[in-house]
């Protein structure tokens, strides 16, 4: 099974509402996502499922990704992918969809770095600037994640 973890693209500093969850992608953020998804598509990215945080910048990233990949299925939102979530909650959410051969999850810092390191069984952090994606392969989605890092894609 392939799991792709994608950090949303660069977002505006503040939303008109003042709520962090309402911050939108910038033009620069959309360009970085376009670049990283194009790279990943050439390398075989074809998720059977796209999950995303419900935050606006993540939703916009997921929608742009789906368009670039001609992904015809619904995009599912999950609170387990918000910045306040935990790696364990994120893993449990991913495990709900273990019948899918390839899952793309759009999420945030600091969750994405923590979760990726944990899934790889290391304390070494992966640098996730906005628009960065990794592919981690798993034999199965057991209680404890044990994946192998296959690729890192950077939008900048």
PENORFEN-V556450 format. One record per residue. N is the residue number from 1. RES is the residue in one small letter. NEAR is the number of other C-alpha atoms within 12 Angstrom. Layout:
N&RES&NEAR  N&RES&NEAR
This chain:
1&x&29  2&x&33  3&x&46  4&x&45  5&x&53  6&x&49  7&x&51  8&x&53  9&x&44  10&x&32  11&x&33  12&x&24  13&x&17  14&x&17  15&x&18  16&x&12  17&x&11  18&x&12  19&x&15  20&x&22  21&x&28  22&x&22  23&x&27  24&x&30  25&x&33  26&x&25  27&x&18  28&x&21  29&x&31  30&x&33  31&x&26  32&x&32  33&x&44  34&x&33  35&x&26  36&x&38  37&x&45  38&x&27  39&x&27  40&x&32  41&x&25  42&x&14  43&x&16  44&x&17  45&x&34  46&x&31  47&x&33  48&x&28  49&x&34  50&x&42  51&x&41  52&x&41  53&x&40  54&x&31  55&x&32  56&x&30  57&x&41  58&x&47  59&x&38  60&x&35  61&x&48  62&x&43  63&x&36  64&x&33  65&x&43  66&x&33  67&x&22  68&x&26  69&x&28  70&x&20  71&x&22  72&x&16  73&x&17  74&x&18  75&x&29  76&x&27  77&x&28  78&x&27  79&x&26  80&x&32  81&x&40  82&x&34  83&x&31  84&x&22  85&x&24  86&x&25  87&x&30  88&x&24  89&x&22  90&x&37  91&x&34  92&x&24  93&x&27  94&x&42  95&x&25  96&x&19  97&x&26  98&x&23  99&x&15  100&x&22  101&x&24  102&x&30  103&x&37  104&x&44  105&x&50  106&x&51  107&x&51  108&x&45  109&x&33  110&x&24  111&x&35  112&x&41  113&x&31  114&x&31  115&x&44  116&x&43  117&x&27  118&x&27  119&x&39  120&x&27  121&x&18  122&x&18  123&x&13  124&x&14  125&x&19  126&x&29  127&x&23  128&x&31  129&x&29  130&x&38  131&x&45  132&x&39  133&x&46  134&x&43  135&x&35  136&x&35  137&x&26  138&x&27  139&x&17  140&x&24  141&x&28  142&x&19  143&x&16  144&x&19  145&x&29  146&x&24  147&x&28  148&x&25  149&x&25  150&x&21  151&x&24  152&x&28  153&x&35  154&x&31  155&x&29  156&x&22
